[in-house]
Amino acid sequence: QVQLVESGGGLVQPGGSLRLSCTASGSIFTIIAMDWFRQAPGKERDLVAGITSSGSTNYADSVKGRFTISRDNAKNTVYLQMNSLKPEDTAVYSCHAVIETIAPIPSPYWGRGTQLTVSS
């Protein structure tokens, strides 16, 4: 069984910074990729940033230059460093991972999400 647990959300003033983390645990053989998504009330869930096992990254245009995704493969953990935060960044941020377990088939897993609120 695989579980993803996020942490690090909270209330931040505009222009502030925060770092989210997500750790995968369980019967993991290989983590193919880890990603961060976000969803605001009444909005669709959108990809914020992603990183592969080789270290390749991609970002949504709205966060380029402000957010940085990284991972610690030894700890099965992905981080999202968020700088210069804006009110429009307010959302529930969820961790997503594509993982191979005993079965040689990559499967998607989701964390429960952590709330980020950017407000004065």
N, C-alpha and C positions, 0 to 999 in steps of 0.2 A: 504494500500500500504506500502511495506517495502523498505527501502533504506539503503545501506551500504556505508559509506564514510570513505576512508583511508586518513591518513596524516602522515608526518614525513620523507618522502623520501628526498634524496639529494645526494650530492657529498661528499665522505669520502675517506681519505687516507687509504692504507692497514694498518691493525692493529688497526684501529679506531673503534668507536662504534656509534650506532644510535638506536633509538627506534621508531617503527612504531605503529600506533594506528588505530583502526577501530571501528566505532560506528554504531550500528543498530538503526533505528528509524521507526516509523509507527505503524501499527496494529499488534503488537506482543503479543502473549499469552505466548509462551515458546520458548526459544532458546535451541535447543538440543545440538548443537555443533558449534564451530567457528574454522576456520582454516586459515592458510596463505599458499598461493601458490605463485610460482614465474615462470616467463617465460623469457628467454633470446631470442634475435632475432634468428630466424631459429631453435629454440629448442622447445621441448614439454613443456607443463605446468606441473610442478611437485609440489607435496605436500612438504612443508617445515616443518610445525608444526601444530598440532591440539590440541584442548582442549574441553572436554565435560562439561556439566553443573555441573557434580560432581567434576570436577577438574582433571580428568585423562588426561595425556598428551602423545603425541608421536611426534617424530622428525625424519626427514630424517638423514641417517647416516652421510652425509656431513656436517651437522650443529650441531650434538650432542656435547655438552660441550662448544659450542660457543653462541648458541641462546637459549633464554628462552621465552616461551609463557605463558601468564597469562591473566586473565579476571576479570573484575569488573561487577558482575551480576546486581548490582543496576543501573549501568550506561549503560548496554548493550554494553560494550566495551571490545575488545580484544587487547592485546599489544604483540609486538614482540621485545624483547630486543636483539640486535645483537652486539656481541663483537668479537674482533679479526677478523675483516672483511678481506676478500681476494678478489682479482680481479674477481675470478670466482663466487662470490656472486652477481655480477652485473646482474640486471634483473628488470623487472616490477613485483612488489609484489602486489598480489590481495587478498582481504579478501573474505572469503566464509563462509556462515552460513546456517545451517539447522534450519528452523524456523516454528513453528506452529502459525497460525493466527486464525481467527474465524473458519475456516474449520479445522477439527481435522486430518489433513493430513500434515506431515512434508514436507516442500518444500525447495529447494535450492535457495539461493540468492547470487549474486556476486557484489562486489564493482567494480569501474572502474580501480583501480590500482594506485600505486605510484612508481615512478622510484627510484631505488637505483643504484648509480654508485660508484664503488670502484676503485680508480686510483690515481697514484702519480702525 
